[in-house]
């Protein structure tokens, strides 16, 4: 096992009510030394301009990975620090470069002799690769749209215009957002029902980095979901009980809880929210 001196150091630029909390959870799982720089949204819910000094897009999460000093081992001492953005890219980079990352990736090949052959991968590994892209590419845009369109029904939209904008918002929810959210949740619920080795995680019997990525949209969005459409008995969790139980399982993970306590320690409170 690598010592702390042999590992790179990670700086996480953390923003409240953002996707950065799952990167903190990943750092806990990887047992890598890290520090946190905390940023807060302004009254309009926007990230502060100071984040643009770290990455041109001014968003979070962003990490800086500093290699260990030359001569300490760990492979890569003396290299230049790298600044990384985009959650999937950060997760992939850290998992591939750190020793503890191996346990967060499913076994790739089904059996000896199938290495490098099309179709030779395990079901768990294929799911893992898919979810690493699906989370940000397909699921998160729907949930972000929930927030954006939902604001048409709230101040600062003037109250005399709000009945009209609310009608527009309701139509978008009914015709686009809810059907897409329902389709995605049905797929995820089915993936849990058919998970390799019986689950309980999406890729099989143990936690993977893909589960960590999936934690944010499922845990943080729960408070908004019932308002977007006609779920069974008015509750998305009753329609997709496996998916609701999976979100609860992720929230109970030791690494997730450690990440929550870390933010409570450095920032006073933590709220999982979109």
C-alpha positions in Angstrom: 0.0 0.0 0.0 1.3 3.4 -0.9 2.2 5.8 1.9 0.7 9.3 2.0 4.0 10.7 0.9 3.9 8.5 -2.2 0.5 9.7 -3.3 -0.5 12.9 -5.1 -2.3 15.6 -3.2 -5.7 16.7 -4.4 -7.2 20.1 -3.9 -11.0 20.1 -4.3 -12.7 23.4 -5.1 -16.0 22.7 -3.5 -19.2 24.7 -4.1 -22.4 24.4 -2.0 -25.4 22.7 -3.6 -23.3 21.3 -6.4 -21.9 18.1 -7.8 -18.6 18.6 -6.0 -19.8 16.6 -2.9 -19.5 13.3 -4.8 -15.9 14.1 -5.7 -15.3 14.5 -2.0 -16.9 11.1 -1.4 -14.6 9.6 -4.1 -11.5 11.2 -2.4 -12.5 9.5 0.8 -12.8 6.2 -0.9 -9.5 6.6 -2.6 -7.7 7.4 0.7 -5.7 10.1 -1.0 -4.5 13.3 0.9 -6.6 16.3 0.0 -7.7 19.7 1.0 -10.9 21.6 0.3 -11.4 25.2 -0.7 -15.0 26.2 -0.1 -17.0 28.5 -2.3 -20.7 29.6 -1.9 -23.4 30.5 -4.4 -24.6 34.1 -4.5 -28.2 35.2 -3.9 -29.1 34.3 -7.5 -27.8 30.8 -7.0 -24.7 31.4 -9.2 -21.1 30.3 -8.5 -18.8 33.2 -7.5 -16.5 34.8 -10.1 -13.5 33.6 -8.1 -13.9 30.1 -9.5 -13.0 31.5 -12.9 -9.5 32.0 -11.7 -9.3 28.2 -11.2 -11.0 27.1 -14.4 -12.3 29.3 -17.3 -15.9 28.1 -17.0 -16.1 29.1 -13.4 -17.9 26.0 -12.3 -17.5 23.4 -9.6 -16.3 20.7 -9.1 -12.8 21.4 -10.1 -9.7 19.6 -8.7 -6.0 20.2 -8.8 -3.8 17.1 -8.6 -0.3 17.7 -7.4 2.2 14.8 -7.9 4.3 13.6 -5.0 7.8 15.1 -4.8 10.5 13.5 -6.9 12.1 10.5 -5.1 9.2 9.5 -3.0 8.0 6.7 -5.3 4.4 6.4 -6.4 5.2 6.8 -10.0 5.1 10.3 -11.4 6.9 12.3 -8.7 8.2 15.6 -10.0 5.4 16.1 -12.7 3.4 19.2 -13.1 0.1 19.7 -11.2 -3.0 19.2 -13.4 -6.3 21.0 -13.1 -9.3 18.9 -14.1 -13.0 19.8 -14.6 -16.0 17.7 -15.6 -17.1 15.1 -13.1 -16.8 12.0 -15.2 -13.3 13.0 -16.4 -12.2 13.7 -12.8 -13.5 10.4 -11.6 -11.9 8.4 -14.4 -8.6 10.2 -13.9 -8.4 9.6 -10.2 -9.6 6.0 -10.3 -7.0 5.2 -13.0 -4.1 6.9 -11.2 -4.6 5.9 -7.5 -4.0 2.4 -6.1 -7.4 2.3 -4.3 -9.2 3.0 -7.5 -9.0 -0.6 -8.6 -11.6 -1.7 -6.1 -14.1 0.9 -7.5 -14.0 -0.6 -11.0 -15.7 -3.9 -11.9 -13.7 -6.8 -13.3 -13.3 -6.1 -17.0 -13.0 -9.5 -18.8 -15.4 -12.5 -18.4 -12.6 -15.1 -18.5 -9.1 -15.7 -19.6 -8.6 -15.5 -23.4 -11.3 -12.9 -24.0 -9.0 -9.9 -23.3 -9.3 -7.3 -26.0 -12.2 -9.1 -27.8 -15.5 -7.5 -28.6 -18.1 -8.9 -26.2 -15.5 -10.3 -23.9 -16.3 -7.8 -21.1 -18.4 -8.5 -18.1 -21.8 -7.1 -17.8 -20.7 -5.1 -14.7 -17.8 -3.4 -16.6 -20.0 -2.5 -19.5 -22.6 -1.0 -17.2 -19.8 0.9 -15.4 -18.6 2.5 -18.6 -22.1 3.4 -19.7 -23.0 5.0 -16.4 -19.9 7.1 -16.3 -21.2 8.9 -19.4 -24.9 8.5 -18.9 -25.0 10.3 -15.6 -23.9 13.7 -16.9 -24.9 13.2 -20.6 -28.5 12.0 -20.2 -29.8 12.2 -16.6 -28.5 15.5 -15.3 -29.8 17.6 -18.2 -33.3 16.5 -17.4 -32.9 17.4 -13.7 -31.3 20.8 -14.5 -34.2 21.5 -16.8 -36.5 20.9 -13.9 -34.8 23.7 -12.0 -34.7 26.1 -15.0 -38.3 25.6 -16.1 -39.6 25.5 -12.5 -38.3 29.1 -12.0 -40.9 30.3 -14.5 -43.5 29.7 -11.7 -41.6 31.7 -9.1 -40.4 35.2 -8.3 -38.7 37.2 -9.7 -41.2 36.6 -12.5 -43.8 39.4 -11.9 -46.9 38.1 -10.3 -49.2 39.4 -13.0 -47.2 37.5 -15.7 -46.7 34.4 -13.5 -50.0 32.7 -14.5 -48.9 32.7 -18.1 -45.3 31.5 -17.4 -46.7 28.9 -15.0 -48.9 27.5 -17.8 -45.9 27.3 -20.1 -43.9 25.6 -17.5 -46.6 23.0 -16.7 -46.9 22.2 -20.4 -43.1 21.7 -20.7 -43.1 19.5 -17.6 -46.0 17.4 -19.0 -44.9 17.0 -22.6 -41.1 16.8 -22.2 -39.6 16.7 -18.7 -41.8 14.2 -16.9 -41.9 11.6 -19.8 -38.1 11.7 -20.1 -37.6 11.6 -16.3 -40.0 8.6 -16.1 -38.2 6.8 -18.9 -34.8 7.3 -17.3 -36.0 6.2 -13.8 -37.7 3.1 -15.3 -34.4 2.1 -17.0 -32.4 2.6 -13.8 -35.0 0.7 -11.7 -34.8 -2.2 -14.2 -30.9 -2.0 -14.1 -31.1 -2.5 -10.3 -33.6 -5.4 -10.8 -31.1 -7.1 -13.2 -27.8 -6.1 -11.6 -25.0 -8.7 -11.8 -24.7 -10.9 -8.8 -28.0 -9.6 -7.6 -26.8 -6.1 -6.8 -27.5 -4.1 -4.7 -25.4 -1.6 -6.8 -26.0 -0.8 -10.4 -22.9 -2.7 -11.6 -23.0 -5.6 -9.1 -22.4 -6.6 -5.6 -19.9 -3.8 -4.6 -19.7 0.0 -4.8 -18.1 1.4 -7.9 -17.1 4.9 -9.0 -20.2 4.9 -11.2 -22.4 4.6 -8.1 -20.6 7.6 -6.6 -21.3 9.6 -9.8 -25.0 8.5 -9.7 -25.4 9.6 -6.1 -25.8 13.3 -6.7 -28.7 13.3 -9.1 -30.6 10.7 -7.1 -30.0 12.0 -3.6 -30.1 15.7 -4.3 -33.1 15.6 -6.7 -35.4 13.7 -4.4 -37.1 16.8 -3.0 -38.1 18.1 -6.4 -39.2 15.0 -8.2 -42.8 14.7 -7.0 -43.6 18.1 -8.4 -42.7 17.4 -12.0 -45.5 15.0 -12.9 -48.1 12.3 -12.2 -46.1 9.6 -10.4 -47.9 6.5 -9.0 -49.8 7.6 -5.9 -48.1 11.0 -6.3 -44.8 9.7 -5.2 -41.8 8.7 -7.5 -40.4 6.5 -4.7 -43.6 4.4 -4.7 -43.4 3.9 -8.4 -39.7 3.0 -8.4 -39.1 1.6 -4.9 -35.8 -0.1 -5.9 -34.4 3.2 -7.1 -35.5 4.9 -3.9 -33.9 2.2 -1.8 -30.7 2.5 -3.9 -30.5 6.2 -3.2 -31.0 5.5 0.5 -28.2 2.9 0.3 -25.8 5.3 -1.2 -26.6 7.9 1.4 -25.8 5.4 4.1 -22.4 4.5 2.7 -19.5 5.2 5.1 -17.6 7.2 2.6 -20.6 9.4 1.8 -21.2 10.0 5.5 -17.5 10.9 6.0 -17.7 13.4 3.1 -20.8 14.9 4.7 -19.1 15.2 8.1 -16.0 16.8 6.4 -18.2 19.6 4.9 -20.0 20.1 8.2 -16.6 20.4 9.8 -15.2 23.0 7.4 -18.4 24.8 6.4 -20.8 24.4 9.3 -23.5 22.5 7.4 -24.3 20.4 4.4 -27.4 20.1 2.2 -27.8 17.7 -0.7 -29.7 19.8 -3.1 -29.8 20.7 -6.8 
